[in-house]
């Protein structure tokens, strides 16, 4: 259940690759790549692995996936022929100076958010779908302009939702100016052990009430919920990439008891760890 690393734009000799995927499976294995990926499901339905999340996809879905986010799409066995427009592109198609511009900051923020996968819903989805249909026919500079137009629409839309949980490898990577930056880094480095409230407030140099209030404002969740989400995301990685038994994984991820691990895992993913691994194996067959 290793995550296959690929490099699509280099292999196909281009910074922006637009393809139409057809066939029973949209990908041959769980994989990741340095490119961002924008997917529009024109037809078909099935299951999708995206980071730590396994859920359904259906006709009309539009998803933006960030760099190095493990994913796989497996179509249902049905008479409906699956079809998707898929766009691969490198962030490096533009310079860092471009992303530093005031006018481009929302685009940089969008790419950071896409590391958890973004589901585009609501009225904007139909607008993006229509533009992706036209994007397939574009070439040269017109292709770049059309893609920027789509990304601008997504970056300013309200109906855009996270799909995957916050991974210890991607969460708050761009939070260097945040007062809680040291807290995020400390959690990433120490999630395997018990982190008490006095310990983490000392890192933040705040009183407990001030820390809890600020943390809730910045993350929209409590410190304990955030820590559990980081731990569960790491557990999902072990379930994806190793054959370690669950009794070994829960201790590696900082949970004290198997019962608490199972409870938190199901709360966050919707599956028990055993069910999650079974789903992965079924989709790998």
N, C-alpha and C positions, 0 to 999 in steps of 0.2 A: 504493500500500500504506500510505497514511496511516491512523493510528488515529483513528477517528471519536469525537469527544467528545459524550457525551449527558448528560442530567440527568433521570433517570426520575421520581423522586418529586415534583419540582417540576412537571413536565409533567402528572403524573396527580393532583396536588393531594393529597398525603399523605406522611407520613413513613415509613409501612410499607405496602408494596404487595405483595400476594400474587397471583400469576397462575399459570395452567396453560398452558404453551407446547406447541403442537402444530404439526406440519407438517414438511416435509423439512429445513428449517434452523431451528435455534434462534435464530440471529441473522443479520442480512443482511450484516454486514461486521465486520471487526476493529474493536472499539470499547472504550471505557472510560467510566466514569461515577463521580461522587463517592460514590455509594451503595455499601455492602457488598452482596454478593449470595450467597444460599444456594440451591444447586441440588440437587434430587433427581431423578435420571433414573428415571422409572417404566418406560419402555420405549424401545427403540431403542439404537443403537450407532453409533460413528463416530470422527471425529478431533476433537481439541480443541487450540486454541492458547491458552496461558495464560502470559503474560509471555514468557519466552525458551524455553518448552517446547512441543513438539508431541508429543502422545501419543494413545492410544486412550481412549475412554470407553465404558462398557457399562451395561446395565440394572442398577440398584441403586446406582450411584455417587452419592455425596453430596460436594459440594465447597463450601467457603466461600471467597469471593473478596473481597479487600480493596478499598478505595477506589482508583480510578484505575488498576487493574490491567488492561492490554489483554487481551482474550479474544475467542474465537469458538468456537462449537460447530457442526459440520457433520455431519449424519446420513448414514450409509451409504445407498446406493441399495438398498433391500430392501423386502420386503413388510411388514415390521414398522412399524407406525405409531409414530413417535417421540412421546413425551410426557414433560414434566418439570414438577414443581412448582418455581416460582422465587419467592424472597422477596427484595425489595429493601428496604433500610432505611438510614436515616441514623444515623451515630454521634451526631449532635446531637439525636436524639430525647430524650436525657438530657443533663443539664448536666455540666460538667467536675467539679463538686462530687460528682456521683454516682460518677464514675470514680475519684475520689480516695479514696473510702471503702475501708476494708480489705476489706469484703465484695465489692467490685466490681472489685478490682485484677486478678483473673484474667480478667475480661471485657475490660478495657483491654489486657491482654497478648495476649489472643486476637485482638483487632482489629489489633494491631500485627503479629502473626505472619501474619494473613490477607493482608497485602500481598504475600506470596509465593504465595498460594493454598494451601489446606489440604484434603487428601484425608482424609475420615473413613472409617475401615475397622474391621474387627473386629466384635465383638458390639454395640458402641455404635451402629453404622450402622443396624441393624434398629430400635433404640429411637428414633433420630432420625427414621427414615423413617415410622414409625407416628405419631409426634407431628406430623410435617409434613402427613400426611394429615388429621389432625384440625384443624391450624392453618388450613387452607383454609376451614373452616366457622366460624371464630371472627370476632368483630367487636368493636369498641370496646375497653374495658379488657382484656377476656378475650384479645384478640388480642395485646396487648402482653405480658401475663403469660405466655401460651403461648410466644411468641417468646423471652422471657427464659429460660424453662425450657429450651428447646432449646439456646440459647447457653451456658447454665450447664453443661449436660451435655457439650457439645463442649469447653468450656474446661477441664474436669477430666478428660477422657478421655485415655488413654494411646495409643490407636490413631489418632493424628492426625499426618499426615506432610506436610511441605512438598512442593509441586509445582514451583514455579519457582525459579530461582536468585536470588541476592541482587543487586538492582539498585542502581546508584549513586544512584538517586533515592529509594530506600526503605530500604536496608539500615541498620540500627542508628539509625534516626531518633529512637528514644526512648532512646538510650544516653547521655544527657547526664551521668548520674551515674557512668558507667563510667570506670574509670581509663584505658581505651583510647579514650575518646571522640575525643580529638584525632587518634589514629591513624586511626580510621575516616574522619574528616573529611579528613585529609591524603590518604588513598588515593583518596577520592571526587574530590578536586580535582586529583590528579596521576597518575591511572592511565594517562594517555596517554604518560607518559615512564617511563624506567627508574628504578625505586625500589630502591635497594640496601638490604641489611640494616643496615649502619651508619647510613644516612640515616634509616630508619624507627625504629631503636632510639633515635636521638638525639631524635626527636619524642616518643617514649614516655618518655624519660629513664630507660631501663633498660639493663642489660647485655644482650648478645645472648642468652645462655642464659635469663635471667629473662624477657625479652620473648617468646621462642619458646614457653616453657613457659606463660606467661600467655595468650598469643594462642590457643594450642591449647586451653586450658581454656575460654576464652570462646566460641570459634567452632567448636570441634571440627574444625578443619582448620589446616594450616600457613599462614603468611603468604603464601607463593608461590601456594598453591592458591586462597586467598581472592582475591588480586589477579587471578589468571587468570579466576576466576569473574566478578568485576566487569567485566573487559575483555570477556569473551564475552557477558555480558548486554547491554553497550553495543553490541557488534557485532550482536546480534539486533535491537536497536532500529533500527540503520541498515538492516538487511536488511528489516525491516518497513516502515519509513517513507520510505526513499529508493531511488533507482535507481542509487546509486553502485556502481561495480564492486568486486569483492572485494579487488582489489589496492590500492584506495584505503582500504577500510574497515579492513583489518588494521593499517595504519600509524596511522590515526586512533585506534585502540583500544589502542595501546601495544605491539603485537607487532613484533619486529625482523625476522622472516622469515615468509613465507607458509606455509612447511612447519610451523613451530611453531604458527602460528595455526590451520591446518587440524587439526593433531593435538589441540590443546587444545579447540578448538570441538567436535570429535567426541566427545572424552572427556566433555564436560559435557552436550551436548545429544543425543548419539546420532546426529547427522547431520553431514555435511560442510556448510560454508557454502552451497555450490551446491545441495545436496539440501534444505537448510533453506529457502532462498528458493524453490525449485521447489514445495515443499509449501505455502508461503504462497500462491503464485500459484494453485495448483490449488484451494485452499480459497476463494480470492477469486472464482473464475470462477462 
